[in-house]
């Protein structure tokens, strides 16, 4: 199984295969607009704007797993755009833990366990995927995405 075997659904309901990003590094992050870490949207957008011409894609996946997200995918995506200036793709609300965990996040957690094993500790857990589709880093929720620059630049140079 590979990251490219999964599908994702955008906030507008459009489903696509992650294979469309084959050969491109990805940052996949579970988000919540009412979370204290929501200012990280600015850092994620900065990374996206800085490195998108080199192939980087940032994928935001809102989750109300920790009760800090709006009621709908479209409301969450709109809040990201208007409040934080997000232009990278935002997706449908999903579960990142428990029996209804989204298959993509089940895969990410197995590929890169964290301090709590295979659970996502909180909103803004970030997964860095290299150009070959390997999950190469899991970054803690409280860590500013800009701290990922050295690892991201290494992945971009491969």
C-alpha positions in Angstrom: 0.0 0.0 0.0 1.2 3.5 -0.8 0.0 7.1 -0.2 -1.0 7.1 -3.9 -3.6 4.3 -3.2 -5.8 6.7 -1.3 -8.5 9.2 -2.3 -9.4 12.5 -0.7 -12.5 14.6 -0.9 -12.3 18.3 -1.3 -14.6 20.5 0.8 -16.9 20.9 -2.3 -17.4 17.1 -2.5 -15.0 16.4 -5.3 -13.1 13.2 -4.8 -9.7 12.6 -6.3 -6.8 10.2 -6.1 -3.7 11.3 -4.3 -1.8 9.7 -7.2 -2.3 13.1 -8.9 0.5 14.3 -6.7 2.9 11.5 -7.6 6.4 13.0 -7.8 5.5 16.0 -5.6 6.3 16.4 -1.9 3.2 16.9 0.3 2.5 18.3 3.7 -0.7 16.7 5.0 -2.2 18.3 8.1 -5.3 17.8 10.2 -6.7 21.3 11.0 -9.3 23.0 13.1 -10.2 26.7 12.6 -11.1 27.2 16.3 -7.9 25.7 17.7 -5.3 27.7 19.5 -2.8 26.5 16.8 -4.9 27.9 14.0 -2.3 30.7 13.4 -0.2 27.9 11.9 -2.4 28.3 8.8 -0.3 31.4 8.0 2.9 29.3 8.2 1.5 26.5 6.1 0.4 29.0 3.5 3.8 30.7 3.5 5.4 27.3 2.9 3.0 26.6 0.1 3.6 29.9 -1.6 7.4 29.6 -1.2 7.7 26.1 -2.5 4.7 25.4 -4.7 6.7 26.2 -7.9 9.1 23.5 -6.8 6.2 21.0 -6.5 5.1 21.2 -2.9 1.4 20.7 -2.2 -0.1 21.3 1.2 -3.3 19.4 2.0 -5.5 20.5 4.8 -8.0 18.1 6.4 -10.3 19.7 8.9 -11.4 17.5 11.8 -13.8 18.1 14.7 -12.3 15.2 16.6 -11.1 17.6 19.3 -14.3 19.8 19.1 -12.6 22.8 17.6 -14.0 22.9 14.1 -17.0 24.5 12.4 -20.0 22.4 11.5 -19.3 21.9 7.8 -16.4 21.4 5.5 -17.4 24.4 3.4 -17.6 26.6 6.5 -14.2 25.5 7.7 -12.6 26.0 4.2 -14.2 29.5 3.9 -12.9 30.4 7.4 -9.4 29.3 6.3 -9.5 31.4 3.2 -11.0 34.6 4.8 -9.2 34.5 8.1 -5.9 33.0 7.2 -5.5 33.6 3.5 -5.3 29.8 2.7 -5.1 28.9 -1.0 -4.0 25.3 -0.7 -6.6 22.6 -1.0 -9.0 22.0 2.0 -11.0 18.8 2.3 -14.1 17.4 3.9 -14.3 17.0 7.7 -12.9 13.7 8.8 -11.9 11.6 11.8 -8.2 11.2 12.6 -8.6 8.7 15.6 -10.9 6.0 16.7 -13.0 3.3 14.9 -14.1 5.8 12.1 -10.6 7.0 11.3 -10.2 8.1 7.7 -8.2 5.5 5.8 -5.6 8.1 4.7 -4.9 9.1 8.4 -4.9 5.4 9.5 -2.1 4.9 6.9 -0.2 8.1 7.9 -0.3 7.2 11.6 1.0 3.7 10.9 3.8 5.0 8.6 4.9 7.6 11.1 3.9 6.9 14.7 4.2 9.7 17.1 4.8 10.1 20.8 1.3 8.7 21.5 1.9 5.7 19.2 -0.5 5.7 16.3 -3.0 8.3 17.7 -3.1 11.9 16.5 -2.5 13.9 19.7 -4.2 17.1 18.6 -5.0 19.4 15.7 -2.2 20.4 13.4 -0.3 17.2 13.4 1.7 17.5 10.2 3.0 14.7 7.9 5.7 15.3 5.3 5.6 13.0 2.3 8.5 12.9 -0.1 8.4 12.8 -3.9 8.3 9.0 -3.9 5.3 8.9 -1.6 7.1 7.9 1.6 6.0 9.5 4.8 9.4 10.9 6.0 8.4 13.0 9.0 5.6 13.5 11.5 5.7 17.0 13.1 4.0 17.7 16.5 0.9 19.9 16.7 2.6 22.7 18.6 5.6 22.9 16.2 5.4 25.8 13.8 5.4 24.5 10.2 8.3 26.8 9.3 10.5 24.5 11.5 9.9 21.9 8.7 12.0 24.0 6.2 15.3 22.0 6.5 13.5 18.6 6.0 11.3 20.0 3.3 14.2 21.5 1.4 16.0 18.1 1.7 12.9 16.4 0.2 12.7 19.0 -2.6 16.3 18.4 -3.5 15.9 14.6 -3.9 
